[in-house]
Amino acid sequence: MPPQDPVARFASTVPFVPVVLGGELATYTLARAFHAELGVRTTVVTRSVPSAVRGSAIIHNVRCPGMDDDEDLLACLVRVADAHPGRRVLLLGTVDVWVDRIAGLRDRLDGRFAVPYPDAALIERLSDKEGFAALCAEVGVAHPETRAVPAGAPEPQVGTLLEGLRPPFVVKAGDSVAFGALLYEGKQKVAYCADLDELLALRRTMAGTGYAGGLVVQERIPGGDEQMRVLTTYSDRGGRVRWARLGHVLLEDHDPAMIGNPLAVVHGSSETAAGEAARLLERVGWTGYANFDIKVDPRDGTEYFFELNPRLGRSHAYLTAARHPVVTPLVREYVEGRDPFDDVPTGPETDDWLYSIVPVPLLRRYVTDPATRERLARIRRSGRVLRPLRYAVDGGRERVLAQLKNDLLYTRNFATHYRRPVTA
């Protein structure tokens, strides 16, 4: 029998099964939240059996090797729903590609399925970096100085398009989903180009491997990882932002394929970030969760919004570390038809917790601010440290191996890609 958490804080009035597409680390932390908050087991649909979910007693893994094909995925989801008669299916994705697929298939899913995402067109608009930059400009929210380089722009015109932008340049693919499918040597999720020549060379490389989208080029905001913030918001079905929580990032991923993903987070505070996010989201009628990457300029304290993710972020378990409900609002609103925060206390804001994907001794190597180092030591002494793959009621050999594999991977990656912290 799968474990049932005796201290699950919330219970659903409607029988349901959470179904998550993709087997990343965020999939496991979502399943962990469903189990800890509601005492239910999660069905995870994957191509194979990834280590993040392998051997978990709180997960039922359904293999769907052809899930990249819409018809195969739909057939698989129908089989999952058929296997749970009388239950609603709350369908979630942990990365953009799965959220896009779910939103695109919404009209082909029957009434058993609950989809807690905005419509596909709105997701596409705000996930697009140019579209997000345009909304920030429209609303008056701080965003790095940005230029768009359309796919069809001739090389001689690129310099003109970037006029007024000071190098070094931060370069991102305008179409993140198409970029994710590219394979080329030296590929970086976010590239840094010292000058125009480097940018043009990168553009040729991307085009040569099949990328047909544009580029988004920005000025770099100074400061290291500790200047980054992660903000999660929840908007109800009426488009009103009901809840927001900020995390202070201590360390980001520096693997070129994953660069910029938060790896360690503590409680953060801001007088303006939640309000700015609400202005953005309520202008377009966003619903459900949104996740923002923000950087604080050390020169004047300006909080620059970098991008919006149309879902809970990869490191959403920082909310669990802070004892906030993560999945219960979705169940309340999309499964039960109730107010998302009906009988759902969100807990006090505190600074005495740490969420860390990486081993804490490795984290300490990269925290440079003396006050933050002391804060980190105080949190460790308190025991309020959440490691995402460690869950007391979900032990076993495979789970121990998953955590060990995770720790070895990050230790190796940092030794390879980021040996010393950068603070400027």
C-alpha positions, -999 to +999 in steps of 0.1 A: +000+000+000+013+035-007+020+056+023-007+079+036+005+109+055-012+110+089-006+147+092-019+158+057-032+193+064-060+194+039-085+170+024-104+174-008-142+172-008-141+158-044-122+126-052-094+134-076-060+122-089-032+145-097-015+137-131+018+153-139+036+152-173+074+149-172+098+133-147+120+161-136+130+170-101+100+194-100+077+165-107+088+148-075+084+179-054+049+184-068+041+148-059+056+154-025+033+184-020+002+165-030+011+138-006+020+160+023-008+185+019-037+162+008-025+126+014-029+115-022-006+097-046+004+113-079+003+097-114+033+107-134+034+102-172+069+099-187+086+084-217+109+062-196+114+059-158+136+088-147+156+086-115+137+116-100+106+095-096+120+059-097+111+038-068+088+064-051+060+051-030+040+084-035+041+082-073+025+058-098+046+060-129+028+055-163+051+051-193+040+067-225+070+064-250+051+083-277+040+112-256+056+137-280+027+128-303-006+145-295-027+114-303-005+091-282-006+115-253-043+119-255-049+082-256-026+077-226-044+104-206-078+088-213-065+055-201-053+072-169-087+088-164-105+054-171-083+038-144-097+062-118-135+061-123-154+087-104-124+110-099-114+143-114-080+144-131-060+175-122-035+178-151-002+196-146+032+200-164+065+208-148+083+225-177+071+249-204+068+223-232+043+202-212+023+233-201+021+243-237+009+208-247-017+207-220-031+242-229-031+232-266-050+200-259-075+214-234-104+215-259-099+178-267-100+166-231-133+155-217-151+169-186-131+146-162-100+167-167-093+200-148-066+222-164-053+250-142-037+271-169-046+302-189-055+298-226-027+288-250-026+322-267-019+341-234+007+316-223+024+320-257+023+358-254+039+360-220+063+331-223+077+348-254+105+370-241+097+398-266+060+397-256+069+398-219+093+428-224+065+446-243+040+440-215+066+453-189+070+485-210+033+489-214+027+486-176+058+504-165+075+475-148+113+476-147+128+452-173+164+451-186+170+472-217+160+448-244+162+446-282+146+420-305+165+406-334+139+390-358+148+357-375+147+373-409+169+403-401+200+404-424+233+404-406+243+440-416+211+452-399+217+435-365+241+462-353+215+488-361+188+469-342+211+468-312+219+505-313+220+520-278+226+486-261+260+484-244+280+451-245+285+426-231+252+412-243+229+387-227+214+366-255+183+344-252+162+325-278+129+342-284+112+308-288+123+288-257+104+257-267+121+255-302+154+263-286+151+234-262+151+210-291+184+223-306+217+204-303+250+221-309+284+223-292+286+250-265+248+254-262+238+277-234+203+284-221+215+320-216+245+332-236+269+360-229+285+377-259+313+401-255+306+420-287+286+421-319+309+396-336+303+369-310+266+375-312+265+371-349+286+339-347+261+325-322+232+334-344+247+315-373+253+285-352+217+284-340+203+289-375+226+261-388+210+236-363+175+245-373+165+274-351+140+296-370+131+321-342+144+355-332+168+365-305+162+386-275+193+407-265+196+426-232+221+446-213+235+427-184+225+438-149+256+436-126+258+414-096+261+377-089+236+349-079+228+365-046+212+395-064+185+371-079+150+367-065+123+342-074+086+353-071+056+329-072+021+343-075-014+328-076-042+344-095-078+331-091-101+324-121-113+359-120-078+371-128-071+387-094-037+380-078-045+365-044-011+355-031+026+361-037+058+348-021+094+360-028+125+339-024+160+352-021+183+331-043+217+322-029+229+301-058+219+294-094+228+266-118+258+272-139+256+242-162+252+258-197+220+238-204+204+249-171+220+282-163+199+306-142+177+280-125+176+287-087+193+260-067+192+274-032+166+298-018+159+315+016+131+338+026+132+372+007+114+404+011+104+433-012+083+463-010+075+464-047+079+430-064+045+415-056+027+447-065+045+449-098+038+413-106+001+419-098+000+449-122+014+427-150-009+397-144-041+416-138-036+437-169-038+405-191-062+384-169-038+357-159-051+327-140-033+301-118+003+301-109+030+323-124+067+324-116+091+353-121+129+357-122+139+390-108+173+406-103+181+434-079+205+460-093+232+465-066+237+500-078+203+514-069+181+486-057+159+485-088+141+452-092+143+441-128+118+415-140+135+391-164+108+366-175+075+349-166+071+311-164+035+300-169+036+275-140+051+267-107+089+272-111+114+243-110+123+253-074+087+257-062+096+236-031+110+268-015+073+274-008+071+240+010+102+249+030+084+280+041+053+259+051+030+274+025+005+252+007+016+247-029-010+225-046-041+229-023-052+262-039-053+244-073-074+216-059-098+240-041-104+261-072-101+237-101-113+204-086-138+214-059-150+247-074-143+266-042-123+297-034-086+288-037-078+299-002-109+286+015-097+272+048-061+273+035-039+294+058-007+303+041+015+306+072+036+335+085+065+349+067+098+339+083+135+339+075+144+307+093+144+282+064+165+270+035+155+252+003+186+237-014+189+213-044+227+213-039+245+198-009+247+225+018+285+223+022+287+230-016+264+259-012+285+275+016+315+276-008+295+301-031+278+323-005+301+353-003+281+379+018+292+376+055+257+384+068+242+358+045+268+332+056+259+338+092+222+335+084+228+302+065+247+289+096+218+299+118+193+281+096+213+249+095+215+249+133+177+252+134+172+222+112+148+241+088+166+228+057+145+212+029+163+189+004+138+182-024+145+145-029+144+137+008+109+129+022+107+110+054+077+088+044+092+080+010+125+062+017+140+031+001+171+023-019+160+041-051+152+073-032+186+073-015+203+067-048+183+096-064+195+120-038+231+107-041+230+110-078+217+145-075+244+156-051+272+140-072+259+156-104+259+191-089+293+187-072+308+177-106+290+204-125+302+232-103+337+218-104+335+219-142+315+251-149+317+274-119+348+269-097+347+303-080+318+326-072+313+357-094+299+387-075+302+415-101 
